[in-house]
Amino acid sequence: MHPETLEQLLFLQKNRSLWNEATVAGILHQPRTPKKRRLRESMSPDM
């Protein structure tokens, strides 16, 4: 995405600064909740 305005540029810079290695690793290593597991299983094509 190429920002067209200063506002868009500042938004992208702020957004990128929030996505560091620690936040991404934290999201990836969250334990699966039963609700998410049930949802994934209900969408499974082998039913």
GROMACS elastic network, one bead per residue, 0.5 to 0.9 nm:
[ bonds ]
;  ai    aj funct       b0    kb
    2     8     6  0.86605   500
    2     9     6  0.81942   500
    3     6     6  0.73830   500
    3     7     6  0.82378   500
    3     8     6  0.52272   500
    3     9     6  0.52365   500
    3    10     6  0.89093   500
    3    12     6  0.79866   500
    4     7     6  0.84026   500
    4     8     6  0.66239   500
    4     9     6  0.75188   500
    5     8     6  0.52785   500
    5     9     6  0.63776   500
    5    10     6  0.87635   500
    6    10     6  0.61457   500
    6    11     6  0.85399   500
    7    10     6  0.52357   500
    7    11     6  0.61825   500
    7    12     6  0.87225   500
    8    11     6  0.50378   500
    8    12     6  0.62116   500
    8    13     6  0.86465   500
    9    12     6  0.52211   500
    9    13     6  0.62343   500
    9    14     6  0.86865   500
   10    13     6  0.51108   500
   10    14     6  0.61688   500
   10    15     6  0.85251   500
   11    14     6  0.52280   500
   11    15     6  0.60505   500
   11    16     6  0.85755   500
   12    15     6  0.50231   500
   12    16     6  0.60177   500
   12    17     6  0.85026   500
   13    16     6  0.52742   500
   13    17     6  0.62322   500
   13    18     6  0.89125   500
   14    17     6  0.51815   500
   14    18     6  0.65996   500
   15    18     6  0.53746   500
   15    19     6  0.68314   500
   16    19     6  0.53230   500
   16    20     6  0.76171   500
   17    20     6  0.65312   500
   18    23     6  0.76099   500
   19    22     6  0.79827   500
   19    23     6  0.59935   500
   19    24     6  0.64344   500
   20    23     6  0.56049   500
   20    24     6  0.63990   500
   20    25     6  0.86539   500
   21    24     6  0.52809   500
   21    25     6  0.59693   500
   21    26     6  0.84595   500
   22    25     6  0.51566   500
   22    26     6  0.60396   500
   22    27     6  0.86890   500
   23    26     6  0.50358   500
   23    27     6  0.63048   500
   23    28     6  0.86957   500
   24    27     6  0.52042   500
   24    28     6  0.62133   500
   24    29     6  0.86727   500
   25    28     6  0.50984   500
   25    29     6  0.60969   500
   25    30     6  0.86559   500
   26    29     6  0.53552   500
   26    30     6  0.62929   500
   27    30     6  0.55174   500
   28    31     6  0.86784   500
   29    32     6  0.88362   500
   30    33     6  0.87438   500
   32    35     6  0.83064   500
   32    36     6  0.65355   500
   32    37     6  0.66893   500
   33    36     6  0.53421   500
   33    37     6  0.62943   500
   33    38     6  0.87453   500
   34    38     6  0.60778   500
   34    39     6  0.85218   500
   35    38     6  0.52396   500
   35    39     6  0.62091   500
   35    40     6  0.86599   500
   36    39     6  0.50819   500
   36    40     6  0.61326   500
   36    41     6  0.85785   500
   37    40     6  0.51417   500
   37    41     6  0.61339   500
   37    42     6  0.85612   500
   38    41     6  0.50653   500
   38    42     6  0.60169   500
   38    43     6  0.86228   500
   39    42     6  0.51300   500
   39    43     6  0.63716   500
   39    44     6  0.87940   500
   40    43     6  0.52473   500
   40    44     6  0.63936   500
   41    44     6  0.50439   500
   41    45     6  0.87564   500
   41    47     6  0.89849   500
   42    45     6  0.84313   500
   42    47     6  0.81021   500
   43    46     6  0.88950   500
   43    47     6  0.85557   500
   44    47     6  0.65202   500
